Amino acid sequence: MKTYPHQLALTPGSVARGVVRLPGSKSISNRMLLLAALASGTTEIRELLSSDDTQVMLAALQKLGVPWQQHGQNQDYVVTGAAGRFPVQSADLFMGNAGTAIRPLTAALAAIGGEYTVHGVPRMHERPIGDLVDALNAAGARIDYTGQLGFPPLHIHAGDLHPQVMQVRGNVSSQFLTALLMASPLIARDHALRIDVVGELISKPYIEITLNLMQRFGVAVERDGWAAFRIAPGQTYQSPGVLHVEGDASSASYFLAAGAIAGGPVRVEGVGKSSIQGDVRFVEALERMGAHITMGDNWIEVRSGGALKAIDADFNHIPDAAMTIAVAALYAEGTSTLRNIGSWRVKETDRLSAMATELRKLGAEVEEGSDYLQVTPPAVLQPATIDTYDDHRMAMCFSLASLDGVARKGTSVCINDPACVAKTFPDYFDAFAGIVQHD
């Protein structure tokens, strides 16, 4: 993977223009890996994301006895499914800081049975998992917290899961519902299962990804809006043969915003109108801010429409990509408000606090609420050294502050710990440099 210095200096860029081929989606990659591992048959996954998070999942599957092979040096993998029961019934699994790995895998391990410990980096042990564990334990699982209640690390014992109804809260992370849905065929072996969502469900587009991929592996889920999901008994995951991983729509946001800020056109390839990822709706926010958008089935192109306009919007449905809007707001005329983003606080870092802190370094006036962020740009962006909090999206977002926009010029930005982008996009800064032109 790409190596970076401890700090990366970005000088102001006058124009952003070019084409970027996106890496694979993290959300799709880790879901496909687990479903392929649980399925009967052999699955070929093409263009799997190469990143820290997918390496964590691959390593865990290997420890669980699931065979997989990589085709040479490319990102095509073959996974031999375990038909709903992992060969290794006792394992210690390190999950890094990968929520897309630890949460679905925890549910699957609890449903399958065995003795497992799951743990991660210190920040993972600060990210909540209690809603998922409570839902599983209430249904007959046996999962113990070995550190702080409600958080990893966990010890998973063999339990007795035969519920007809399960309940899970939806207002902290959609990954808890995703985890139960992905494990549901293992639980509903001889009876129907209904999963009820308690309260508001956030990040609904990620549940759409989960249901779409489950369908590709032969498991159908009936739904009552976003309130309840029903799984008929006797369904098992079957390999669909060959699957392609879409480009990462969250990663697309940085390049699309660059085109909106600094002229364009910038085109991303790998996502488009046919994408199953909700984060493609990021372009709707850019369009509201004044950018010009064109889309094909597998590409999106953005160019500037002049000075960006401030936005006031609910970003509950695209919390990851919404971070990019917070930085784009530095180039808008007026005060922008990002609402319903409380889930930022339980991500790789407390993103609400981190974004507010770093935006202020650039001269912005920022109001940080419990679940909202209000950004008023300065007349002139101030040079700044950006702390990234071991959070890939912080590093990628703030690269945009080096671009010249219509409303104001970019500034010199120094990114601390740029290597944190390895979580989802190891070559990000090379790709960013490839579209930025300097006077």
N, C-alpha and C positions, 0 to 999 in steps of 0.2 A: 504494500500500500504506500501511498504518497507520504513522504516525511516533510515536516514543517519545522521552522525555527520556533523558539518560545514566543516570539512576537513577529507579526507580519505587518509591515507598513504599506498602506495603500495611499497613493497620491491621487489628487483630483483627476477625474476622467471627464472629457468634454462631451463624448457621445457614446451611447451604448447601441451596438448594431451587430447582428449576426445570427447564427443558428446554433442551438445547443441540443445535443442528443442526451436525453435525461437518463440517469441511472434508474434501476427498477424500484418500484414502490416498496417501502419497508412494510407497510400494512399488509399488502398483498403477499409479499415474499414470505413473511413468517407465518401467515395463515396457511398458505399453500404447503409449506414444509410440514406443519403439524398435521394437516388433513391428509397429505400424502403418506405420512408415517402411520396414521390411524387406519388408512384404507387397505383394502385387499388389492393386490396387484402392484405393478411397478409404474411409477409416474415419472415422466421426464418434465422437468421444470426449466424452461429456457429463459435466459436473461435475468436470472435471480440477482437481486441486489447484492453487491459486494460491500459489506460494512460490518462494523463491530456487532450490531444487533443480530444480523443473520448468522454471523460466526458463533454467537452465543447459542442460538437455536440449533445450529448444526452440531455443535459440540455436545449439547444436551441429548439430542437424538442418538448420537453415537454412543454416549454412556448408557442409554436405555436399550441399546442393542439393535437399533434400527440401521440397516445398511444403507449407505448412500455413496455415490461416486461423482466426482467432478470430471467433466469432459476436458481434459487438457488444462489450458490456462484460461479458457473462456468461462462464462457464467452460466453454463448449462449443466444441470445436475440430474442424476437419476436416483430416485428414492424407492427402496423396496419396502412396501407397506407391511405393517405388523398385524393387520386384520383385527384391530381393536384391542390388542393386548400386547404391551411391550415385553420383549423377551427378558429383560433384566428387571427384576422385581424389587431391587434395593439399590439405591444410588444417591450420591451427593451431587447436587447440580448447582453450578454457579451460573447465574443469569445476568451478570453485569448490571446495567441500568436499563434493560430492555423490557418495558411494560408489555409490548406485543408478544414477548416470549413467556415471561413468568406467569402472567395471569391465565391465558388459555391452557398452558401446560399444567398449572396447579389444578384446574378443574378436571382435566383429562386424567391426571394421576390419581386424584381422589376417586374418580369414577371407576378406574381400572382396578385399583387396589395394589397394595405393596407398602414398602417402607422407604420413604424418600425425604430428603432434606433439600430445600431450595433456599438460596440466599444470593446476595449480589453485592455491589459496591455500597459504600456507606449511604449515598443518596437514595438508593433503592430501598434501604431500610427506613427511609423517611417518607416513602411514597405509600399511600394507603392501599390496603388489600382487604380490609375488614369486611366490607360489604359482600365481597365474593366468598370469603371464608365463612362468614355468618350464614349465608345462603346455603352453602354446601353442608356445613355442620348441622343446620336445622333439618336437612333432608337425610341425615344419616351418615355423613362423612365423619372422619376423625382427624382433624387438623389442629395442631397445637402451635401457638406462637412461642418461639424460643427466645425472643427479644421483647420488644415493646408490643403491647396488645394492639391489634389492628394493623400491624405492619410486618413485612418479612424481617428476619428469616422465619421459615415454617418447617415443621416436621409433619409429614403426611403419613398417616397410618392406614392400614386396610380398614375400610368402613363397611357400611351396609346401606347403599343408596338405592332405594326403591320408591321414591316419592311419586305421587301423581300430580302434585302442584309444588312449584318452587317460587320463591319471591326474591327479588333483588332490587336494591335501590338504583336509580338511574341518574342521580344528579351529581355524582362525583366523577365517574368515568364510565364511558360506554364499554370499555374493555371488560367490565365485570359481566355484563349481559353477553357480550361476544364469547367470553369464556364458557358460560353456561350453555349457550347455543351450540358451540362447537363440541362440547362434551355430551350434549343431549342424546344422541343416538346410543351412546354407551350406557346411559341411565335408563332410557326408555326401551329396554330390550324386549320386555314382555307386557308392557302396558303403555298407554298414552301418557304424555307428560305435557303439562302446561306451565309456562314460565311467566309470572306476572311481574310487571315493572311497577315499583312503588315510587310515586312522585314523578317529577319531570325527567325525561330521558334526554341527556345532552349528546351532542356529536352524532346525531342520527345517521348521517351519511356513512359512518363507519360500520353501523349495523347492516346497512345495505350491502356493503362489501362482503361482510360475513355471510349473509344469506345467499348472495350470488355465488360465492365460492362453494358453500355447502351444497347448493343445487348442482354445481358442476361435478361434485363428487357423489351425486346420486341421492342426497337427502333433502326432502322437501319439508319446509316449515310453513304452517298456516299462521296467519297473524290477524290480530284484532287491532288495527292501527299500530300504535306504539305501546299499547297497554298490555297486551298478552300475546304469547307465541306458543303454538301447539305443535308437538312432534308426535306423529303416529308411531306405534310400536313396530319393532321388527326391521327398521331401516338400518342399513350399514353403509359405511363409506366404501365406494368402489372407485378404483383409479379411472380417470377419464382419458388416460394415455399420455397425451402431450399438452402442456399448458404454457402459455407465454405470460410473463410478468409485465404489466404496463409500466411505463415510466412513472416516476414519483411526482404526483401532482403538487404536493407540498413543496418539493424542491423546485418545481417549475415557477413558483410564486416569485422567487428572487429575480429571475431573469425577465419575467413578464413585467414586474415592477420597474426593473431597470429600463426597459423599453418605454414605459409610460413616463418615467422621470426624465430620461436623457435622450429623447428623440426617436430611437428605433429606426427601422423595424427590428424587433427581436423575435425570433421564432423558436419555440421549443417543440421537439419531436418526441413522441412516445405517449402523449396524452392528447385528447381532443374531444369532439362531440360524442364519441362512442365510449368514453371512459366510464368505468364503474366507480370512480373515486369522487366523493363529494367535493374535494378541494378544487376541482376544476371550476367550481362556482366562485372562486376567488376573482375570476375575470369580471364577474358582475359588479364587484366592489370597485375594481379599477375603472370599469366603464362609468359608474356613477361619479367617479372622481374626474372624468373627462377624457380618459384614454380611448383610443380607437382599437377595437378587437375584431379579428377575423379568425375563424376556426374551421378545420377540416376534421375528418374522422380521427386522425392520429396526430394532429398538430394544432398549435395555437400561436397566433402572431399578434403582437402589440406594438403600436406606435403612439407617440405623444400626440395629444390633441391641444397642446398649449399648457399653460400653467394648471396644475392639478387643483381641484376644488376640495374643500374639507368635506368629510363624510361623518354622518351620525348613524350608526347601524348596529344591529344585533349580530354578533359573530359566533353565537353558540354552536352553529352547524359546522364552522370551519376554524376551530380554535388555533390550530398550528399555523395555517396560512395567514390568519389574522395578525400574527406578529409582524408580518411583512408590511401590512397596512399601517401599523404604528410608526414604522420608520418612513414609509412613503408620505405620511402626514407631515413630515418635516418640510416637504416641498409643496404643500397645499396652501391655498389662500384661506386663512381662517382656522378655527379650532375644530379638530376632529374628535369624536367620541366613539370609542369601541365598547360596546355593552355586552353583558351576559358572558363574560370570559373568566368567571371564577375558577374554572378548571385549570387555568394557567398556574394556579398556586401549587398544584400537586403534580406538575410535570417534572422534567429533568432538573429544574430548579424552580423556585418561586418566581415564575416568569413575570407576574405583575410587578413585583417589587424590583426585579432585575431590569426590566424594560424601563421603568420610571427612572431608576438611578442612572442608567446609561444615556437615556434621552436627555436628561438634564445636563450631563457632561457636554453635550453638543450645543447647549444653549436653550433648549426647549423649556417651556413652562408646562409642567405636567401635574395633573391631579390624579392620584391613585386611589380608587375606591376598593371596596371588598370584591366587586366583580366588574369593575369598569376602569377604563383608562381614558383620560382626556389630554390631548396633546395640542399645544399652541406653539407653532414653530417660531424660532427667533428670526430677526431681520437678516442675520448673518450666522451661518453655522460655525461653531467654534471647533478648532482642532481638538481631538480627544484620543485618549488611550482607553479602549473598550475592554472591560472585563467580561469574560464569556461564561463563567460559572460552570465549566465543564458541560456546557449546553450547546450542542451543534447549531441549533436555530438562532441562538444569540449571535454567534460568529457570522453566520451567513446573512442574517438580517442587516447587521450594521455595516457590512461591506457597501451597502447602497448609499450610505452617507458620504461616500467619496465621489459621487456622481454630480455633474453639473445639471441642474434642472432649469426650467424657464423662470421659476419664481426666485430661486437662489442658487448660488454656486455650491458645489461640493467642497469638502474640506479634507485635510489630511487626517487619516484615521489609522491608528495602530491597534491591531487586533491581538489581544493576549491569548495564548494557548490556541492558535488556529487549528491545531491537530484534532481538536474536539469534533471537527466536522466528519471524522472517520465513522462516527455513529451511523450516518446515513449517506454521506456523499464525500468520500475521501479526496476526490479530485476537484472539489468545489472551486477553490481559488484559482486553479488553472482554467476551469471553464469560465469563471467570471472574467478573468484577465483576457480571455479570448474574444469577448464581445465589447470590451472597453477600449476606446480610442483616446489618446492624449494629444493635446495641442503640440 
